[in-house]
Amino acid sequence: MAPRFRLSDLFVSRYMHSNPEYRKEGAELLKDVTILEQMVKIDVDQGVREAAAKRLAELNAVKSDAELENMKGVPGR
């Protein structure tokens, strides 16, 4: 049986796709923390929620590393 999709799936970003596999891929590419947080909270598919949470953790780690790097040049730190 072929995967089902909605016509609107042709016009939306991957993270909004009706197929959870596409939403997982979309989560892995997103840089928008707000959208990822919403995906973690409300997506019906656990795999999508986990992918969004993983991506959030990656982005937070990168942000923390960048902040630490910036602090090295600040006097008194």
Residue, then its C-alpha position, 0 to 999 in steps of 0.5 A: m500500500a502506498p503511503r498516504f498524504r494530503l494534497s497540502d503536504l505538497f505545499v508545507s515544510r517537512y516539519m508540518h507534513s502529515n507523514p511522521e517520517y517527514r516530520k522527523e526529517g524536518a525536525e532534524l533540519l530545523k533551527d527554530v527553537t520555538i517550533l522545535e519546542q512545540m513539536v516536543k510538546i504536541d506532536v502525536d508521534q513519539g518518534v517526532r517528539e524525540a527527534a525534535a528533543k534531540r535537535l533542541a539539545e544539539l542547538n542548545a549545546v552549540k549555543s552554550d559552546a558559543e557563549l563559553e567561547n565568547m566569554k573567554g575574551v571578556p575581562g574578569r572571566 
